[in-house]
């Protein structure tokens, strides 16, 4: 005697679970690392702003002056980025003549940048290390004031600060930042033993790839 036919048939799945191929798992891990640091996201900016000395003794001797820079950022739209920059500054000494002596610095800096949330509007903080070469120009215009400075000096720079980048379209960006520049091995200023630390505020325009 045959059993009665079943009214409903039990569904049997025709697929079987298979682990993702090893190269696929490697690709997924690589994509996660791209969120942390993406060396293919590069930006180049140029711009300028203002600079002055942090010490009251030094800031009372000079006018606030201009600063300028050119900067390359690798990993601009990931959580971590690396930056390299050329930075220049200039401050005129306070005096009665229009062509007063002025102090200038030119140097290079590199830093690690942390983007708090990568996107169209990107706040960040940074810190790094660099080198600055200082010169005193037009010493003969005011020998008394210029006697407070050496002709030149080489110093170690430790820049740190925060900024905000905004991206427009696919390739254009506006970058603003505040930087505290701690300077070591100071032999340029003769009036005291303090470092000639600086602050800068700047705005930059550039392109992102």
TORTORTI-83677 format. One record per residue (C-alpha): residue number from 0; residue in one letter; chain; x negated, y, z. Coordinates in Angstrom, 1 decimal, always signed. Each point is the difference from the previous one (the first is absolute). Layout:
! TORTORTI-83677
<n=NUM	res=a	chain=A	X=X	Y=Y	Z=Z>
...
//
This chain:
! TORTORTI-83677
<n=0	res=x	chain=A	X=+0.0	Y=+0.0	Z=+0.0>
<n=1	res=x	chain=A	X=-1.5	Y=+3.4	Z=-1.0>
<n=2	res=x	chain=A	X=+0.1	Y=+3.0	Z=+2.3>
<n=3	res=x	chain=A	X=+2.4	Y=+2.7	Z=-0.8>
<n=4	res=x	chain=A	X=-1.4	Y=+2.8	Z=-2.1>
<n=5	res=x	chain=A	X=-1.3	Y=+3.1	Z=+1.8>
<n=6	res=x	chain=A	X=+2.0	Y=+3.1	Z=-0.5>
<n=7	res=x	chain=A	X=-3.0	Y=+2.3	Z=+0.5>
<n=8	res=x	chain=A	X=-3.5	Y=-0.8	Z=-1.1>
<n=9	res=x	chain=A	X=-2.9	Y=+1.0	Z=+2.3>
<n=10	res=x	chain=A	X=-2.2	Y=+2.7	Z=-1.6>
<n=11	res=x	chain=A	X=-3.6	Y=-1.1	Z=-0.5>
<n=12	res=x	chain=A	X=-2.4	Y=+2.8	Z=-0.7>
<n=13	res=x	chain=A	X=-2.1	Y=-0.6	Z=-3.1>
<n=14	res=x	chain=A	X=-2.9	Y=+2.3	Z=+1.1>
<n=15	res=x	chain=A	X=-2.9	Y=-0.7	Z=+2.3>
<n=16	res=x	chain=A	X=-2.0	Y=+2.4	Z=+2.2>
<n=17	res=x	chain=A	X=-3.4	Y=+0.7	Z=-1.3>
<n=18	res=x	chain=A	X=-2.6	Y=+2.2	Z=+1.6>
<n=19	res=x	chain=A	X=-1.1	Y=+3.0	Z=-2.0>
<n=20	res=x	chain=A	X=-3.1	Y=-0.5	Z=-2.0>
<n=21	res=x	chain=A	X=-3.2	Y=+1.1	Z=+1.7>
<n=22	res=x	chain=A	X=-0.8	Y=+2.8	Z=-2.5>
<n=23	res=x	chain=A	X=+3.5	Y=+1.4	Z=+0.6>
<n=24	res=x	chain=A	X=-0.6	Y=+0.1	Z=+3.8>
<n=25	res=x	chain=A	X=-3.3	Y=+1.7	Z=-0.7>
<n=26	res=x	chain=A	X=+1.7	Y=+2.6	Z=-2.2>
<n=27	res=x	chain=A	X=+2.5	Y=+0.8	Z=+2.8>
<n=28	res=x	chain=A	X=-2.7	Y=+0.5	Z=+2.5>
<n=29	res=x	chain=A	X=-1.8	Y=+2.2	Z=-2.5>
<n=30	res=x	chain=A	X=+3.2	Y=+2.1	Z=-0.4>
<n=31	res=x	chain=A	X=+0.2	Y=+0.5	Z=+3.8>
<n=32	res=x	chain=A	X=-3.6	Y=+1.1	Z=+0.1>
<n=33	res=x	chain=A	X=+0.8	Y=+2.5	Z=-2.8>
<n=34	res=x	chain=A	X=+2.4	Y=+1.7	Z=+2.4>
<n=35	res=x	chain=A	X=-2.8	Y=+0.4	Z=+2.5>
<n=36	res=x	chain=A	X=-2.8	Y=+1.1	Z=-2.4>
<n=37	res=x	chain=A	X=+0.5	Y=+0.4	Z=-3.8>
<n=38	res=x	chain=A	X=-3.2	Y=+1.0	Z=-1.7>
<n=39	res=x	chain=A	X=+1.9	Y=+0.5	Z=-3.3>
<n=40	res=x	chain=A	X=+1.9	Y=+3.0	Z=+1.5>
<n=41	res=x	chain=A	X=-2.5	Y=+2.9	Z=-0.6>
<n=42	res=x	chain=A	X=+0.6	Y=+3.7	Z=+0.2>
<n=43	res=x	chain=A	X=-2.3	Y=+3.0	Z=-0.8>
<n=44	res=x	chain=A	X=+0.7	Y=+3.5	Z=+1.4>
<n=45	res=x	chain=A	X=-1.7	Y=+3.3	Z=+0.0>
<n=46	res=x	chain=A	X=+0.9	Y=+3.1	Z=+2.1>
<n=47	res=x	chain=A	X=-1.0	Y=+2.4	Z=+2.7>
<n=48	res=x	chain=A	X=+1.1	Y=+1.9	Z=+3.1>
<n=49	res=x	chain=A	X=-1.4	Y=+1.8	Z=+3.0>
<n=50	res=x	chain=A	X=-2.9	Y=-0.8	Z=+2.5>
<n=51	res=x	chain=A	X=-1.3	Y=+1.5	Z=+3.3>
<n=52	res=x	chain=A	X=-2.2	Y=-1.1	Z=+2.9>
<n=53	res=x	chain=A	X=+1.5	Y=-1.5	Z=+3.1>
<n=54	res=x	chain=A	X=-2.4	Y=+1.7	Z=+2.4>
<n=55	res=x	chain=A	X=+1.1	Y=+3.5	Z=+1.0>
<n=56	res=x	chain=A	X=-3.7	Y=+1.1	Z=+0.0>
<n=57	res=x	chain=A	X=-0.3	Y=-0.9	Z=-3.7>
<n=58	res=x	chain=A	X=+3.5	Y=+1.0	Z=-1.1>
<n=59	res=x	chain=A	X=-0.7	Y=+3.5	Z=+1.4>
<n=60	res=x	chain=A	X=-3.0	Y=+0.3	Z=-2.3>
<n=61	res=x	chain=A	X=+1.7	Y=-1.0	Z=-3.3>
<n=62	res=x	chain=A	X=+3.1	Y=+0.6	Z=-2.0>
<n=63	res=x	chain=A	X=+2.4	Y=-2.9	Z=-0.7>
<n=64	res=x	chain=A	X=-1.0	Y=-1.2	Z=-3.4>
<n=65	res=x	chain=A	X=+0.9	Y=-2.3	Z=-2.9>
<n=66	res=x	chain=A	X=-0.6	Y=-3.7	Z=-0.4>
<n=67	res=x	chain=A	X=+0.3	Y=-2.2	Z=-3.1>
<n=68	res=x	chain=A	X=-0.1	Y=-3.7	Z=-0.6>
<n=69	res=x	chain=A	X=+0.4	Y=-2.8	Z=-2.5>
<n=70	res=x	chain=A	X=+1.2	Y=-3.4	Z=+1.3>
<n=71	res=x	chain=A	X=+0.5	Y=-3.6	Z=-1.2>
<n=72	res=x	chain=A	X=+2.3	Y=-2.3	Z=+1.9>
<n=73	res=x	chain=A	X=+0.0	Y=-3.8	Z=-0.6>
<n=74	res=x	chain=A	X=+3.2	Y=-1.6	Z=+1.4>
<n=75	res=x	chain=A	X=+2.0	Y=+3.2	Z=-0.2>
<n=76	res=x	chain=A	X=+3.4	Y=-1.7	Z=+0.3>
<n=77	res=x	chain=A	X=-0.9	Y=-2.8	Z=+2.4>
<n=78	res=x	chain=A	X=-0.2	Y=-0.1	Z=+3.8>
<n=79	res=x	chain=A	X=-3.8	Y=+0.4	Z=+0.0>
<n=80	res=x	chain=A	X=-2.1	Y=+2.1	Z=-2.4>
<n=81	res=x	chain=A	X=-3.6	Y=+1.0	Z=-0.5>
<n=82	res=x	chain=A	X=-1.0	Y=+3.6	Z=-0.9>
<n=83	res=x	chain=A	X=-3.1	Y=+1.6	Z=-1.4>
<n=84	res=x	chain=A	X=-0.3	Y=+3.8	Z=-0.3>
<n=85	res=x	chain=A	X=-2.2	Y=+2.9	Z=-0.9>
<n=86	res=x	chain=A	X=+0.6	Y=+2.9	Z=+2.5>
<n=87	res=x	chain=A	X=-1.2	Y=+3.6	Z=-0.1>
<n=88	res=x	chain=A	X=+0.5	Y=+2.9	Z=+2.4>
<n=89	res=x	chain=A	X=-1.0	Y=+3.7	Z=+0.2>
<n=90	res=x	chain=A	X=+0.2	Y=+2.6	Z=+2.8>
<n=91	res=x	chain=A	X=-1.2	Y=+3.6	Z=-0.2>
<n=92	res=x	chain=A	X=-1.6	Y=+1.6	Z=+3.0>
<n=93	res=x	chain=A	X=+1.8	Y=+2.9	Z=+1.6>
<n=94	res=x	chain=A	X=-1.6	Y=+3.3	Z=-0.8>
<n=95	res=x	chain=A	X=+0.4	Y=+3.5	Z=-1.5>
<n=96	res=x	chain=A	X=-1.1	Y=-1.0	Z=-3.5>
<n=97	res=x	chain=A	X=+2.1	Y=-1.6	Z=-2.7>
<n=98	res=x	chain=A	X=-2.9	Y=-2.3	Z=-1.1>
<n=99	res=x	chain=A	X=-0.7	Y=-1.5	Z=+3.5>
<n=100	res=x	chain=A	X=-2.1	Y=-3.1	Z=+0.5>
<n=101	res=x	chain=A	X=+2.1	Y=-3.2	Z=-0.2>
<n=102	res=x	chain=A	X=-0.4	Y=-3.5	Z=+1.1>
<n=103	res=x	chain=A	X=+0.9	Y=-2.9	Z=-2.4>
<n=104	res=x	chain=A	X=+0.2	Y=-3.7	Z=+0.4>
<n=105	res=x	chain=A	X=+0.2	Y=-2.7	Z=-2.7>
<n=106	res=x	chain=A	X=+0.3	Y=-3.7	Z=+0.7>
<n=107	res=x	chain=A	X=+1.7	Y=-3.3	Z=-0.5>
<n=108	res=x	chain=A	X=+2.4	Y=-1.9	Z=+2.3>
<n=109	res=x	chain=A	X=+1.6	Y=-3.4	Z=+0.1>
<n=110	res=x	chain=A	X=+2.8	Y=-1.2	Z=+2.2>
<n=111	res=x	chain=A	X=+2.5	Y=-2.6	Z=+0.8>
<n=112	res=x	chain=A	X=+3.6	Y=+1.2	Z=-0.5>
<n=113	res=x	chain=A	X=+3.1	Y=-1.6	Z=+1.6>
<n=114	res=x	chain=A	X=+3.3	Y=+0.7	Z=-1.8>
<n=115	res=x	chain=A	X=+2.8	Y=-0.2	Z=+2.6>
<n=116	res=x	chain=A	X=+2.7	Y=-0.9	Z=-2.6>
<n=117	res=x	chain=A	X=-1.0	Y=-0.2	Z=-3.6>
<n=118	res=x	chain=A	X=+2.5	Y=+1.6	Z=-2.4>
<n=119	res=x	chain=A	X=+0.9	Y=+3.2	Z=-1.8>
<n=120	res=x	chain=A	X=-0.8	Y=+2.0	Z=+3.1>
<n=121	res=x	chain=A	X=-3.0	Y=-1.5	Z=+1.9>
<n=122	res=x	chain=A	X=-1.2	Y=+1.3	Z=+3.4>
<n=123	res=x	chain=A	X=-3.5	Y=-1.3	Z=+0.9>
<n=124	res=x	chain=A	X=-2.9	Y=+0.4	Z=+2.4>
<n=125	res=x	chain=A	X=-3.7	Y=-0.5	Z=-0.8>
<n=126	res=x	chain=A	X=-3.5	Y=-0.1	Z=+1.5>
<n=127	res=x	chain=A	X=-3.4	Y=-0.5	Z=-1.5>
<n=128	res=x	chain=A	X=-3.6	Y=+1.1	Z=-0.3>
<n=129	res=x	chain=A	X=-2.0	Y=+2.2	Z=-2.4>
<n=130	res=x	chain=A	X=-2.9	Y=+2.4	Z=-0.7>
<n=131	res=x	chain=A	X=-0.2	Y=+3.8	Z=-0.2>
<n=132	res=x	chain=A	X=-2.8	Y=+2.3	Z=-1.2>
<n=133	res=x	chain=A	X=+0.1	Y=+3.5	Z=+1.3>
<n=134	res=x	chain=A	X=-1.5	Y=+3.2	Z=-1.5>
<n=135	res=x	chain=A	X=-0.1	Y=+3.7	Z=+0.9>
<n=136	res=x	chain=A	X=+0.3	Y=+2.4	Z=-2.9>
<n=137	res=x	chain=A	X=-0.8	Y=+3.7	Z=-0.3>
<n=138	res=x	chain=A	X=-2.1	Y=+0.1	Z=+3.2>
<n=139	res=x	chain=A	X=-1.5	Y=+3.4	Z=-1.0>
<n=140	res=x	chain=A	X=+3.4	Y=+1.7	Z=+0.0>
<n=141	res=x	chain=A	X=+0.2	Y=-0.2	Z=+3.8>
<n=142	res=x	chain=A	X=-3.2	Y=-1.3	Z=+1.6>
<n=143	res=x	chain=A	X=+1.3	Y=+0.5	Z=+3.5>
<n=144	res=x	chain=A	X=+3.1	Y=-2.2	Z=-0.5>
<n=145	res=x	chain=A	X=-1.8	Y=-2.4	Z=-2.2>
<n=146	res=x	chain=A	X=-2.7	Y=-0.6	Z=+2.7>
<n=147	res=x	chain=A	X=+2.6	Y=-2.1	Z=+1.9>
<n=148	res=x	chain=A	X=-0.2	Y=-2.7	Z=-2.7>
<n=149	res=x	chain=A	X=-2.7	Y=-2.1	Z=-1.6>
<n=150	res=x	chain=A	X=-0.4	Y=+0.0	Z=-3.8>
<n=151	res=x	chain=A	X=+1.3	Y=-3.6	Z=-0.3>
<n=152	res=x	chain=A	X=+0.9	Y=-3.1	Z=+1.8>
<n=153	res=x	chain=A	X=+1.2	Y=-3.6	Z=-0.5>
<n=154	res=x	chain=A	X=+2.7	Y=-1.3	Z=+2.2>
<n=155	res=x	chain=A	X=+2.1	Y=-3.2	Z=+0.7>
<n=156	res=x	chain=A	X=+3.7	Y=+0.6	Z=-0.5>
<n=157	res=x	chain=A	X=+2.8	Y=-1.9	Z=+1.7>
<n=158	res=x	chain=A	X=+3.3	Y=+1.1	Z=-1.6>
<n=159	res=x	chain=A	X=+3.4	Y=-0.9	Z=+1.5>
<n=160	res=x	chain=A	X=+3.5	Y=+1.2	Z=-0.4>
<n=161	res=x	chain=A	X=+3.5	Y=-0.5	Z=-1.5>
<n=162	res=x	chain=A	X=+1.9	Y=+0.9	Z=-3.1>
<n=163	res=x	chain=A	X=+3.0	Y=-0.5	Z=-2.2>
<n=164	res=x	chain=A	X=+0.1	Y=-1.1	Z=-3.7>
<n=165	res=x	chain=A	X=+3.0	Y=+0.4	Z=-2.3>
<n=166	res=x	chain=A	X=+0.3	Y=-1.8	Z=-3.4>
<n=167	res=x	chain=A	X=+1.8	Y=+1.6	Z=-2.9>
<n=168	res=x	chain=A	X=+1.0	Y=-2.2	Z=-3.0>
<n=169	res=x	chain=A	X=-2.3	Y=-2.9	Z=-0.6>
<n=170	res=x	chain=A	X=-3.4	Y=+1.7	Z=+0.1>
<n=171	res=x	chain=A	X=-0.1	Y=+3.4	Z=+1.7>
<n=172	res=x	chain=A	X=-0.5	Y=+0.7	Z=+3.7>
<n=173	res=x	chain=A	X=-0.3	Y=+2.9	Z=+2.5>
<n=174	res=x	chain=A	X=-2.2	Y=-0.6	Z=+3.0>
<n=175	res=x	chain=A	X=-0.4	Y=+2.1	Z=+3.1>
<n=176	res=x	chain=A	X=-2.2	Y=-0.7	Z=+3.0>
<n=177	res=x	chain=A	X=-1.6	Y=+1.4	Z=+3.2>
<n=178	res=x	chain=A	X=-3.6	Y=-1.1	Z=+0.7>
<n=179	res=x	chain=A	X=-2.1	Y=+0.3	Z=+3.1>
<n=180	res=x	chain=A	X=-3.7	Y=-0.2	Z=-1.1>
<n=181	res=x	chain=A	X=-2.3	Y=-0.9	Z=+2.9>
<n=182	res=x	chain=A	X=-3.6	Y=+0.8	Z=-1.0>
<n=183	res=x	chain=A	X=-3.1	Y=-1.6	Z=+1.7>
<n=184	res=x	chain=A	X=-3.8	Y=+0.5	Z=-0.2>
<n=185	res=x	chain=A	X=+0.7	Y=+3.8	Z=+0.2>
<n=186	res=x	chain=A	X=-3.1	Y=+2.2	Z=-0.7>
<n=187	res=x	chain=A	X=+1.7	Y=+2.6	Z=-2.1>
<n=188	res=x	chain=A	X=+1.4	Y=+2.4	Z=+2.6>
<n=189	res=x	chain=A	X=-2.5	Y=+1.5	Z=+2.4>
<n=190	res=x	chain=A	X=+2.3	Y=+1.8	Z=+2.5>
<n=191	res=x	chain=A	X=+0.8	Y=-3.0	Z=+2.1>
<n=192	res=x	chain=A	X=-0.4	Y=-3.8	Z=+0.1>
<n=193	res=x	chain=A	X=+3.7	Y=-0.7	Z=-0.9>
<n=194	res=x	chain=A	X=+1.0	Y=-1.8	Z=-3.2>
<n=195	res=x	chain=A	X=+1.3	Y=+2.1	Z=-2.8>
<n=196	res=x	chain=A	X=+3.2	Y=-2.1	Z=-0.4>
<n=197	res=x	chain=A	X=+2.6	Y=+1.2	Z=-2.5>
<n=198	res=x	chain=A	X=+3.7	Y=-0.2	Z=-0.7>
<n=199	res=x	chain=A	X=+1.5	Y=+0.0	Z=-3.5>
<n=200	res=x	chain=A	X=+3.5	Y=+0.2	Z=-1.4>
<n=201	res=x	chain=A	X=+0.4	Y=-0.8	Z=-3.7>
<n=202	res=x	chain=A	X=+2.4	Y=-0.8	Z=-2.9>
<n=203	res=x	chain=A	X=-0.9	Y=-2.2	Z=-2.9>
<n=204	res=x	chain=A	X=+1.6	Y=-0.9	Z=-3.4>
<n=205	res=x	chain=A	X=-0.9	Y=-3.1	Z=-1.9>
<n=206	res=x	chain=A	X=+1.1	Y=-3.2	Z=-1.8>
<n=207	res=x	chain=A	X=+0.6	Y=-3.5	Z=+1.1>
<n=208	res=x	chain=A	X=-0.5	Y=-3.1	Z=-2.1>
//
